[in-house]
């Protein structure tokens, strides 16, 4: 079993996806650079968690669209 994602991080991720939709996708490294370039007061761990969550959600959305 994996670690659960905290609600505030999910909320931030959804907000970032709405604001930066075309800049965020299913590439972890690109998402990480985009989020880091915003100059928000977040730790490296938080940026990585948000980036990973966005990658998973993007892949899930694409998979659901195909089926």
Order of alpha helices (4+ residues) and beta strands (2+ residues): alpha-alpha-alpha
